[in-house]
Amino acid sequence: MNKTIVLALVILIILAVACAPAPTPVPPPPPATTAPSASSAPSTSSSAQPTAVATKSGAVTQVKIGSIHPLTGGLAQDGAFLKNSIDLAVDEINSAGGIKSLGGAKLVVEQADSQGKPEVAQSEAERLIRAGDVALIGAYQSAATFNATQVAEREQVPFVIDVAVSNNIMERGFKYTFRIQPNQTAMAKGAGDGLKALGIKTVVMLHEDSIFGQGQADIFKKMAGDYGITVLGDISYSLNNLTDLTTEVSKVQALKPDAVLVTGYLNDGVLMARTAKDLKLNVKAIFGIASGAFSTPQFVDAVKDTANYFFDANYHWDASNPKAQQVRDRYKAKFNSEMPTHGVMAYEATMVLADAIERAASTDPKTIRDALAKTNFANHILPYDGPIRFDANGEAVNARAIVMQVQNGNIVQVLPKQFAQKDPIFPMPAWDNR
């Protein structure tokens, strides 16, 4: 074959290739979609796992819920009370037949440790939801609860608050968060009613500096005038490495109020009481508002007779309800410890959630959320004016604060009168006369 023929063949091949139709491209897969965020914050991922809806064959054998509380760190003791109380409720629910509408499926709780840190509470909420938990309970600290509920709202998983008082948690228009305890406004009203009944005219606020303590103080200051009360000062402290409150209690002393209003947790409440005794704080009343200390048996155990005459406006169990004492007796038998009020709240939060799952007859978080919104739970042990029901913001409409006082080492309800076990002792005796 001569060169002319070879060249012609090459040219023909090139022309054939150039004129051939291009291959049809394979379309890329459609982008993954996620449910739209119900939160004001944009969602960077959708970590919620699909959950199975109950079938008539009773295929569901377990219903997983998550619990987030401080199990290590400075609030570990409080976290243990909450954890134990949830475990007690779950044991009782399962012993009574589990979730009957799901064929007797057992309730399983996964306990998560917030370490007392809001960012850890947030990451633990994400982890529990990824693991398939259909609802969450928590988280004791308002700051931790604020973050954890943000995650639950974004992922459209219901969150039942057992303990966390700050108003701003529920002021974000969330649809998946429900709170059974009275909020900061209800706590302030309970305190105001109690202080007015005692004839208190001047107060100083003393509190830890997070959205819990500072938030509670700010709300009370706005309402104080409605009760004829003048706030002489607002003194805060940080819980970080807190070992001394001498300066803060001395400032209270210098302002000479009728009463000091205290908001904080157990350890700082114990420290405040000991400091008040050491400095012989001269006030008519030491009065907690949503105190994590002053109405707990652990406070009385820690400071002994120093606890006498301390008041606290707070959530509580209904001391007139025999069922409340029966629950507390079962707790003591199981854990060899007194069940504090925040433990009772965790117990009831679990019962309210189980009631919603029972009525939902489903493990779908949205269906459980809708059942929670329709809650009308009357079989509770709280001193509320009716059943536990939630308003459009998820607040318990019948929740109220009770004023308690330590008398002879016992925590008793003293105000309002319809819930009182004993009359209040006021003013408190001078330290040298005890």
C-alpha positions in Angstrom: 0.0 0.0 0.0 1.5 3.3 -1.0 1.7 6.4 1.2 -1.1 8.2 -0.6 -3.6 5.4 0.1 -2.5 5.1 3.8 -2.9 8.9 4.3 -6.4 8.8 2.7 -7.5 6.0 5.1 -6.3 7.9 8.2 -8.2 11.0 7.1 -11.4 9.0 6.6 -11.2 7.4 10.1 -10.7 10.8 11.8 -13.7 12.3 9.9 -15.8 9.3 11.0 -15.0 9.7 14.7 -15.5 13.5 14.6 -19.0 13.1 13.1 -20.2 10.4 15.5 -22.9 11.4 18.0 -21.6 12.2 21.5 -22.6 9.7 24.3 -25.6 10.6 26.3 -24.5 11.9 29.8 -25.8 10.0 32.9 -27.7 12.5 35.1 -26.3 13.0 38.6 -28.5 11.7 41.5 -30.9 14.2 43.0 -29.6 16.0 46.0 -30.6 14.5 49.4 -33.4 16.4 51.1 -34.0 16.9 54.7 -37.1 18.1 56.6 -37.3 21.8 56.9 -36.0 23.2 60.1 -38.6 24.2 62.7 -36.0 26.2 64.5 -34.9 29.8 63.9 -31.4 28.5 63.4 -30.5 26.9 60.1 -29.8 23.1 60.1 -26.4 22.0 58.9 -27.5 18.3 58.9 -30.4 16.1 59.6 -29.2 13.5 62.1 -32.6 12.1 63.1 -33.0 8.4 62.2 -36.3 7.2 60.9 -38.4 5.5 63.5 -40.8 2.6 63.0 -44.5 3.2 63.5 -46.2 0.5 65.6 -48.0 -2.2 63.6 -50.9 -4.4 64.6 -48.6 -7.3 64.8 -46.8 -5.7 67.7 -43.4 -5.5 65.9 -42.2 -2.8 68.2 -40.5 -4.3 71.3 -38.7 -1.2 72.7 -39.2 2.5 72.7 -36.0 4.4 73.2 -35.9 7.8 75.0 -33.0 9.9 76.0 -32.2 11.7 79.2 -29.6 14.5 79.5 -28.4 15.7 82.9 -25.1 16.6 84.7 -23.8 13.3 85.8 -20.2 14.5 86.4 -18.8 17.8 87.7 -20.1 20.1 90.3 -23.8 19.2 89.8 -23.3 15.4 89.6 -25.3 14.8 92.8 -28.3 16.7 91.4 -27.9 14.8 88.1 -27.9 11.5 89.9 -31.2 12.3 91.6 -32.7 13.1 88.2 -31.3 10.0 86.6 -32.4 7.7 89.4 -35.9 9.2 89.3 -36.3 8.6 85.6 -35.0 5.0 86.0 -37.6 4.5 88.8 -40.4 5.7 86.5 -39.2 3.6 83.6 -39.1 0.5 85.8 -42.6 1.1 87.1 -44.0 1.7 83.6 -42.4 -1.5 82.3 -43.5 -3.5 85.3 -47.1 -2.4 84.7 -47.0 -3.7 81.1 -44.9 -1.2 79.1 -46.5 0.8 76.4 -49.7 -1.2 75.9 -50.8 0.5 72.7 -47.5 -0.8 71.2 -48.1 -4.4 72.3 -46.4 -4.0 75.6 -43.2 -2.5 74.2 -40.7 -1.7 76.9 -39.5 1.8 77.5 -35.7 2.1 77.4 -33.9 5.2 78.6 -30.4 6.1 77.5 -28.7 8.3 80.1 -26.4 11.1 78.8 -24.0 13.2 80.8 -24.1 17.0 80.0 -21.1 17.5 82.4 -22.9 20.7 83.4 -21.8 22.3 80.1 -24.3 23.7 77.5 -22.2 22.7 74.5 -22.0 19.1 75.8 -25.7 19.0 76.4 -26.1 20.1 72.8 -23.8 17.4 71.4 -25.4 14.7 73.5 -28.8 15.6 72.2 -27.5 15.2 68.7 -25.9 11.8 69.6 -29.1 10.5 71.2 -31.2 11.5 68.2 -28.8 9.9 65.8 -29.1 6.8 67.9 -32.8 6.7 67.3 -34.2 8.0 70.6 -37.8 9.2 69.9 -37.9 11.8 72.6 -35.7 13.5 75.2 -35.9 14.6 78.8 -33.7 17.1 80.5 -31.6 18.9 81.4 -31.6 20.6 84.9 -29.6 23.7 84.0 -31.3 26.3 82.0 -28.3 27.1 79.8 -27.9 23.4 79.0 -31.6 23.0 78.3 -31.6 26.0 76.0 -29.0 24.4 73.8 -30.4 20.9 73.9 -33.9 22.0 73.0 -32.5 23.9 70.0 -31.2 20.6 68.6 -34.5 18.8 69.3 -36.5 21.5 67.6 -34.2 21.4 64.5 -34.5 17.6 64.3 -38.3 17.6 65.1 -37.9 15.3 68.2 -40.0 16.1 71.3 -38.2 17.3 74.4 -39.9 17.3 77.8 -38.2 19.6 80.3 -38.2 18.1 83.8 -36.2 20.9 85.5 -35.0 24.2 83.9 -36.8 27.4 84.8 -35.6 30.1 82.4 -38.4 31.9 80.5 -36.3 32.3 77.4 -36.1 28.6 76.7 -39.8 28.7 75.7 -39.9 32.1 74.1 -38.5 31.0 70.7 -41.7 29.7 69.2 -40.6 26.1 69.4 -43.2 23.3 68.8 -41.4 20.3 70.1 -40.5 21.5 73.7 -42.8 21.0 76.7 -42.1 22.0 80.3 -43.9 20.6 83.3 -42.4 22.8 86.0 -43.4 26.5 86.7 -41.3 28.9 84.8 -39.4 32.0 86.1 -42.5 34.2 86.0 -44.5 31.6 88.0 -41.6 31.3 90.5 -41.4 35.1 90.9 -45.2 35.3 91.5 -45.0 32.5 94.1 -42.2 34.3 95.8 -44.0 37.7 95.6 -47.1 36.3 97.1 -45.2 34.6 99.9 -43.1 37.7 100.7 -46.2 39.9 100.7 -47.9 37.5 103.1 -44.9 37.8 105.4 -44.9 41.6 105.3 -41.5 41.9 103.6 -40.8 45.4 102.3 -37.1 45.4 101.2 -34.9 42.7 99.6 -31.5 42.2 98.1 -31.0 39.7 95.3 -28.1 37.2 95.6 -27.7 34.7 92.8 -25.4 32.8 90.5 -24.8 34.6 87.2 -26.2 32.4 84.4 -29.5 32.7 82.7 -30.9 30.8 85.6 -29.9 33.0 88.5 -29.6 36.3 86.7 -32.7 35.7 84.7 -34.7 34.9 87.8 -33.5 38.1 89.5 -34.3 40.3 86.5 -37.8 39.0 86.4 -38.5 39.4 90.1 -37.1 43.0 90.0 -39.7 43.9 87.3 -42.5 42.5 89.5 -41.4 43.6 92.9 -43.4 46.8 92.9 -46.6 44.8 92.4 -46.0 43.3 95.9 -45.0 46.6 97.6 -41.3 45.4 97.7 -38.2 47.5 97.0 -35.1 45.8 95.7 -32.1 47.4 97.4 -29.4 45.6 95.5 -28.6 42.8 93.0 -25.4 40.8 93.8 -24.2 37.9 91.5 -21.4 35.3 91.7 -19.9 32.8 89.3 -20.1 29.1 90.0 -16.7 28.6 88.4 -14.3 27.5 91.2 -16.6 29.0 93.8 -15.2 28.5 97.3 -16.1 31.6 99.1 -19.1 34.0 99.4 -17.9 36.2 102.2 -17.7 39.3 100.0 -21.2 38.8 98.5 -22.9 38.1 101.8 -21.1 41.1 103.4 -22.6 43.3 100.7 -26.0 42.0 101.5 -25.4 42.8 105.2 -24.4 46.3 104.4 -27.6 47.0 102.6 -29.8 46.0 105.6 -32.7 44.4 103.8 -35.7 42.7 105.4 -34.8 39.6 103.4 -32.2 38.2 101.0 -33.6 36.4 97.9 -31.3 33.6 96.8 -31.2 31.7 93.5 -28.6 29.0 92.8 -27.8 25.3 93.1 -27.1 22.9 95.9 -23.4 23.5 96.5 -23.5 27.3 96.4 -26.7 27.2 98.5 -24.8 25.2 101.2 -21.9 27.7 101.0 -24.3 30.7 101.3 -25.9 29.2 104.4 -22.6 28.6 106.1 -21.4 32.1 105.3 -24.6 33.6 106.5 -24.2 31.8 109.8 -20.5 32.8 110.1 -21.3 36.5 109.4 -24.5 36.4 111.5 -26.4 37.8 108.6 -29.1 40.1 110.1 -32.2 39.6 108.1 -35.8 38.7 108.8 -35.7 35.9 106.2 -33.4 34.0 103.9 -35.7 33.3 101.0 -34.9 31.2 98.0 -36.5 31.6 94.6 -36.3 28.4 92.6 -33.3 27.4 94.8 -31.6 24.1 94.1 -30.8 23.9 97.7 -33.1 25.4 100.3 -36.0 22.9 99.9 -34.0 19.7 99.5 -33.2 17.1 102.1 -29.5 17.2 100.9 -29.3 20.9 102.0 -30.6 20.0 105.5 -28.2 17.1 105.7 -25.3 19.3 104.7 -25.8 22.2 107.1 -27.9 20.6 109.8 -29.6 23.1 112.2 -28.3 26.1 110.1 -31.0 25.1 107.5 -33.8 25.9 110.0 -36.1 28.9 109.0 -34.8 29.1 105.4 -37.7 29.6 102.9 -37.9 28.6 99.3 -40.5 29.4 96.6 -40.2 26.5 94.2 -41.8 23.5 92.5 -42.7 20.7 94.9 -44.7 17.6 95.2 -48.2 17.7 96.7 -47.6 16.9 100.4 -51.3 16.3 100.9 -51.4 13.5 98.3 -50.6 10.0 99.7 -49.4 8.9 96.3 -46.6 11.4 96.5 -45.2 9.9 99.6 -45.6 6.4 98.2 -43.5 7.4 95.2 -40.8 8.9 97.5 -40.9 5.7 99.6 -40.2 3.6 96.6 -37.4 5.8 95.6 -35.8 5.5 99.0 -36.2 1.8 99.1 -34.5 1.5 95.7 -31.7 4.1 96.1 -31.3 4.4 99.9 -31.7 8.2 99.7 -34.5 10.7 100.0 -36.1 11.7 96.7 -35.6 15.5 96.3 -38.2 17.7 94.6 -36.2 17.8 91.3 -36.3 14.0 91.4 -40.1 14.2 91.6 -40.2 16.5 88.6 -38.0 14.0 86.5 -40.3 11.2 87.6 -43.4 13.1 86.5 -41.7 14.2 83.2 -41.2 10.5 82.4 -44.7 9.7 83.2 -46.1 12.5 81.1 -43.9 11.4 78.1 -44.9 7.7 78.5 -48.6 8.8 78.6 -48.1 10.7 75.3 -46.4 7.7 73.7 -49.2 5.5 74.9 -51.8 7.8 73.3 -49.8 8.2 70.2 -49.5 4.4 69.7 -46.4 5.2 67.7 -42.7 5.7 67.8 -42.8 8.5 65.3 -41.4 11.6 67.0 -43.9 14.0 65.3 -46.9 11.8 66.3 -45.6 11.7 69.9 -45.2 15.5 69.8 -48.8 15.9 68.7 -49.9 13.7 71.6 -47.8 15.7 74.0 -49.6 18.9 72.8 -52.9 17.3 73.8 -51.8 16.1 77.2 -54.4 16.2 80.0 -52.5 14.2 82.7 -54.4 14.2 86.0 -52.7 11.3 87.7 -49.7 13.4 88.9 -48.3 14.2 92.4 -47.7 17.9 92.0 -49.6 20.7 93.8 -51.1 22.1 90.7 -54.6 23.5 90.1 -55.7 20.7 87.9 -54.1 18.3 85.4 -50.8 18.8 83.6 -51.7 20.5 80.3 -49.6 22.6 77.9 -50.4 25.9 76.3 -49.4 26.8 72.7 -45.8 27.6 73.9 -45.4 24.2 75.7 -45.8 25.6 79.2 -47.7 23.7 81.9 -50.7 26.0 82.4 -51.5 24.8 85.9 -48.0 24.9 87.2 -47.4 27.0 90.4 -44.7 27.6 93.0 -45.1 26.6 96.6 -43.4 28.4 99.5 -41.6 25.9 101.8 -39.6 26.4 105.0 -37.2 24.2 107.0 -38.7 23.7 110.5 -36.9 21.5 113.0 -35.0 19.9 110.2 -38.1 19.1 108.1 -39.1 20.8 104.8 -42.8 21.8 105.1 -45.2 23.7 102.9 -46.2 27.0 104.5 -47.8 29.1 101.8 -50.3 29.5 100.2 -52.6 28.4 102.9 -54.5 25.9 100.9 -51.3 23.9 100.5 -49.8 24.7 103.9 -48.8 21.9 106.3 -47.7 24.4 109.0 -47.7 28.1 109.5 -44.5 30.0 108.6 -42.0 30.9 111.3 -41.2 34.6 110.8 -39.0 36.5 111.4 -36.2 34.1 111.7 -34.5 34.1 115.2 -31.2 35.8 115.6 -28.3 33.4 115.1 -27.3 33.6 118.8 -30.8 32.7 119.9 -31.1 29.4 118.1 
